[in-house]
Amino acid sequence: MKRKSDVLIIGAGVAGLYFALNLDSKLDITIITKESLGKCNSYLAQGGISTERDYNDRELYIEDTLRAGEYKNDLNAVKILIEESQPNINKLIELGVPFDRAGKELDYTREGAHSTFRIVHCKDETGKCVTETLIENIKKRKNINILEDVNVADLIVQQGKCIGAVGVRQGDKEVIQVSSKYTVLACGGIGGLFKSSTNERSITGLALAMASRHNIELKDVNYIQFHPTVLYGESTEKKFLLSESLRGEGGKLLDINNKSFVDELLPRNVVTAAIKQQEKKTKTPYVYLDIRTMEGEFIKERFPGIYNGCLERGIDVTKEKIPVTPAQHYFMGGIKVDTESKTSIKNLFACGEASCTGVHGANRLASNSLLESLVFSKRGANYINKDMQDFSWFAHVPEVCVGYEDLVKTIEENEELAIKTLKTYREDIEDELVSNR
């Protein structure tokens, strides 16, 4: 199958979907997703989306983000993130996202390293609600075409310019080539490369691999976040996350002797380190998260996904402590982009976890990930909407003559290349990667 589009978006999480919805409706858009529409990391996000409450919150929010990131953040990008947060939340509301409310006002929660309550949410299924709402809006747009179950093998780059991508639909052994004026990488992070991660197992560092192959500039590859609290278990499937909001609402971390050992609302990297130290000290592969101080009905109403998810796994969180341990969660690094999501290759954009805007620094502040996806996807889309470059070359884009088997081989090599790139920056994580199972 061969097709041409004005814009090709690789990835159908919040970043890719929101990018598409902010593009001019006159543009022909193709979205490629590795699995079925809706199966993405964004869908798994529980906690919420951070936002500036009002102008008086701005400097405090900036400082919270910088402090969590160990002041390794890009200050200009952080300011943009926060200054443009509220307009993007309002846009989601216009699109139909049913954020929780306290009366007529939005209900805000608090998570680790936030100085105040500034996180909007849809119970404990914010990512699910946002993703489903964006998909509903995407389906109304006649200019947007969705290609599901397509595994992208590589970008098509000629003379320093990205002109599309090629991949396969493995179910019917079909080669897919999409030529495009602009290409957007919104294909997520690296969680599937780790033995223990909260991510979908299909998220295997595609952007990282293709960037390495084409010498696209990377940034902050050494910054990898581990979430402090996932449900303890031996399975290598994606780990069941226990949102930081549980601690924001009063949940306590306890050692196996029921003693507190850390301030629950410190930044994620600090809490993770404290848990790992405690596990080593007690020679136990978990600690406890205790949320029984909350009313049972409140837990069921505010955290239905977590309550039911734990119940399915044999734990009634209204009556029992929850065994938890850290797991890989988020990639702060990625393809280096500017504030319009442009990469070092002409006509190639990146957004979401595939990109690195610099907003997170060495450690992401809780609930800033979906916000980053919104703010910088919209900025990238706005840039494309206004771009007036000459596209006379697009009429003469050549076909790529690569066979199905060769593309499958490239796909297999992508995971190896992503792991090799990671280990170049972080030799210390080798034992945690799938290549060392």
Secondary structure, 3 states (H helix, E strand, C coil): CEEEEEEEEECCCHHHHHHHHHCCCCCCEEEECCCCCCCCHHHHCCCCEECCCCHHHHHHHHHHHHHHCCCCCCHHHHHHHHHCHHHHHHHHHHHCCCCCEECCEECEECCCCCCCCCEECCCCCHHHHHHHHHHHHHCCCCCEEEECCCEEEEEEEECCEEEEEEEEECCCCEEEEEEEEEEEECCCCCHHHECCECCCCCCCCHHHHHHHHCCCCEECCCCEEEEEEEECCCCCCCCCECCCHHHHCCCEEECCCCCECCCCCCCHHHHHHHHHHHHHHHCCCCEEEECCCCCHHHHHHHCHHHHHHHHHCCCCCCCCCEEEEEEEEEECCEEECCCCCECCCECEEECHHHEECCCCCCCCCCCCHHHHHHHHHHHHHHHHHHCCCCCHHHHHCCCCCCCHHHHHHHHHHHHHHHHHHHHHHCHHHHHHEHHHC
